[in-house]
Amino acid sequence: MQTISINDFLDKPEIKSKSSLGNFTIERITEKDPCALQPIPYNRRSFYKINLLRGSYTIHFAEETYKVRKNAIFFANPLSPYNWIPNDGEHSGVYCIFNTDFFHNFGSLDAYSVFQQDGLKVFELEEEQFFRLDGIFNEMEDTCDSNDEHKYDLIRSKIYELLHFASKLSSQKTNVDRHNKTSTRIVKSFLDLLEQQFNTTINSRGRVLNRASDFAEALSVHPNYLNRILKGNMGSSTKQLIQERFLQEARLLLKHSDLDISEISHLLGFRELTHFSGFFKKHEGMSPSMYRKV
């Protein structure tokens, strides 16, 4: 199972980006769009997505399946593979995609249950609710097309408006089939533990968990079992998920902090600066110092 990046997504011939900023875009779904006519591949994406759908769909995540009868909004995060399949009838809608850089220093997306591993991700909507949310997407679309120098701040606020709306709907019933709760619990525990590695400062830094065996030991499971669970639910091995998250944090610290590279190396648990530099260059194709300059 491959991971689709936001750039890969925008490079697809059927997608025409309306955004001048590489980490946000918004698109309309019409009857002739591929996503309205055929199943979307079951993959992980390296971006967040909020999709407002009109029509009947079946939406599959690793741990649950949602049956949408008429109208719905659904939320996808970069760590969970999913796909959605149009059922009989007419289909339309709108979606926006963005990555963590778009929200740097603008709150925490992962604090919202819709972007958490065990959170409810799909909400069926009444007609009035659908048109209300469609209006929010219209505002984002108009704002994105404008020349307002602060337009992305307004777009961020509109995304949070969608998140708050979903939070109010979270207590309502939905047609969801859940399975493999033990697997879901282990995946959630792993992801929570992975995020905890980045919630402390250098001065309060204890031992950093950055190996698959570290996480297996902390979760009291065999490394092979943890790897099988993660591979089956997320499409990537324990090692790959750890490396991807540490690389994401390294990129953010190099671009958006005043820490020198040796401090970043220490913060991420590397014993030697040369180890961090080698790790970063292997995956990014350039040294940390070069990445910071580009």
N, C-alpha and C positions, 0 to 999 in steps of 0.2 A: 504494500500500500504506500503510495507516494504522498508527500506533503505539497500542497499547492501554495505558493507564496502569493502575496498581493500583486507583485509585478507580473508573475505568470498569469494570474487571473486577468489583469488588465490588458495583457498582450494577446488574449484570445480574440480571434477575428470577429466573433459575434458581440464583443463588448466594446463599446465606445465610451471612454471615460469623459465625464463632464467636469472633472476636477483638475485644477492646476497643481494640486498638492498630492504627491505620490502616495500618501497614507490615508486618504479618504476619497471615496467616490459614492455616487448614488445613481441608481439605474431603474428604469421602468421595465416591467415584464408585460409583454403583449402576447396575443394568441399565437404569433408566429415565432416567438423566441424559442430556442432549443430547450430552455429550462421549463417551458410550459408544455412541451410536446413529448419529452422523453425523460427517463430517470437521470438525476444528477449523480455522477460517480461517487461511490462511497470512499471518501478520503478525509484526511486531516487538512485543514487550511491554516496558514500562518497568520490569519487575521480574524477579527471579530466580525460577525454579520448579524444584522437585524432585518428580517424579511416579513413584509406584510403581504399575505396571500389571499386571493379571492378564488374560490373553487375548492374542489375536493382533492386532497393529497394524503399520502401516507409518508410519514417522516420517520426515518430510522436513525437513532443514535446507538452507541455501543450497548447501553444498558436499558433502553426503552424504545417503544414504538408508539407513535401518536397517529390517530386517525382524525383527519380534519374533514368535516362535512361541508362547510360553506366558507367561512372567513376565519382567518387566524393570523397571529403574529408569532414568530418564533425567533429564538436567540441562539447563536452558536459561538463558541469560544475557540481559540486556536488549538486547544489540547484534545478536543473530542471529535473523532471522526463522525460523519453523518452523511446521509443522502436523503433526497425527497423525490417522491414518485407521483406524477400527476395521475389522478384517477379519471373516470369518465366525466364529461361536461366541459364547460368553459373555464379558462384560467387566465388570471391577470394578477398584477400586484406591483410592488416596488421594494427595493432593498437598498441598504447602505452597507459598505464594508469599510473597516478602518483597523489600524494596528495600535500597539501600545504607545508608539511614538506620538501618535496624534493626541493622546491624553496625558503625555508626560507633564507632571506637576498639576494636573487637573482632576485630582481625585483618583479613586481606585475602582476600576471596572469590576475586578474580581470580588469586591465586597457585596455585589448584588447576586442574589441566589440564582438568577437566570443564567449567569456565567459560571456557576459552580458545578462541580461534577454531579452532585445528587440533587441539584435544584430543578424545579419545573421549568421547562424550556419552551413549551408551546401552549398558547392560550387561544381557545376558540372565542370568537367575537360576535356580538350582536351587530346588526346593521349600523346602528347609531355609533357604536364603539369603533367599527371599521372606518367609518367616514371621519370620525374625530382623529384617528391615528393617521389616516391618509392625508388629512389636512396638515399634520405635523411634518410628514414627508414632503408635502408640497412646499412648505415654508423652507425646509432644508434645501430642496432642489432650487428654488428661486434664489436663496441666499448664496448657494454654491456658484450659480451663474452670474452673480452680481460682482461689482468691482469694489465692494466694501472692504477696506483693509482689515477690519476686525470680523469678517464673516465667519471664520472658523471658530471663534469663541461662541458665536450665536449657534452654530451647528452643534458644538459640544453640549450646549445647554438644552438643545432640542433632543439630543440622544439621551441625556439624563431624564428628560421629561418622559420619554418612552419607557425608560427603566423604572421610573416611579409609578407609571401607569400599570406596568406589569406586576410590580410589587403588590398593588392593590388587588389584582386579579388572582394572586397566588393562592388564596384560600378557597377559590372556586374549584369545583370538580371538573375534570377533563377526561376524555376517553384515552387512557394510557395503559399499556400493558408493560409491566416491569418484570424483569427476570434477573437471575444470578445476583442476588443482593450481597452475597459474600464477596464476589468479584468487585461489585460497585464500591463496597466499603473499603477494600484494599486499595483500589485505584484512588479513591478520595483521600485516604490516609497518606498514601505516597505523595500525591500532589500537594497536600497541606504541609507535609514534612519538607518537601522540596522548596516551597515558598518560604518556609521559616529560615532557610539558609541565608536569606537576603534581608531579614528584618532587624539586624543588629548593626551597630557601628563598629568601627575598627577597634576602639578602646574596650568595648564590651565583648569582643569576638572570642568565642570559645572554639571548640572543635568544629570544623566544617565538614559536613557529609557531602562528598563529591564522587563516591564510587558506588557501584551497584551493590556491592557487599555491605557497605555502610548502611544503606537504606533497608536492605533485607534484614540485617541484624536489628535495626531500630524498630522494625515492624514485626519482628519475631516470626519471620517466614524464611523458607529456603530461597536462596537467590534464583534458582531455576524456576521455582513456583512463581515468584514475583515477576520474573521476566516473561513467563508464559501468560500471566494475567494481564500485564501491561501490553504485551504484543497482541493479544486477542482483543482487548478493549480499545486500544489506542493506535494500533498499527505500527508501533515503534518499540524497540527494546528498552530496557531500563537504562542502559548506557547512553543510548541515543537521546532519550528524554532528558537525562541529566545534562548531557553536553549541550543540547539545544537551549536549555534554560540558563546555564552558566554563560553561554555565548551571548544570549540576549542581554543578560545583566552586564556583561563586559562591554558590549556595544553601547549601552546606555551610559555607563560610568565614563567611558572614554569620550563620549560626545557631550555629555550633559553634567559633568562634575569637574571640579578643580583638583581632584586627587591626582597625584603623580602615578605613573604606571606601576611602580613598585608597591604603592599603597593599594592599588586595585588588585594586584596579584595577591597580596596578603589577604585582602578582604574576601577574595574568592577561594581562599584555602590552598593556594599553591605554595609549596615550600620554597621554591626558588623562582626568581623572576624569569630565568631562562625556560623553565617548564611552562610558565604562563605564556610567554612569547611564542614558544613552539606550538603549544595547543592552539593559540589564536591564529597563527599564520597557517597552520594545517587546514583549518576550517574556513578561514576568511580569505586566504590567498595573499595576505599582507601582514606586516608586523603591527602590533598595537600602536606604535608611534606613528606609522604611516597612516593607519586608519584614522587616528585623531586629527591628522592634517587635512585629509580629503573632505 
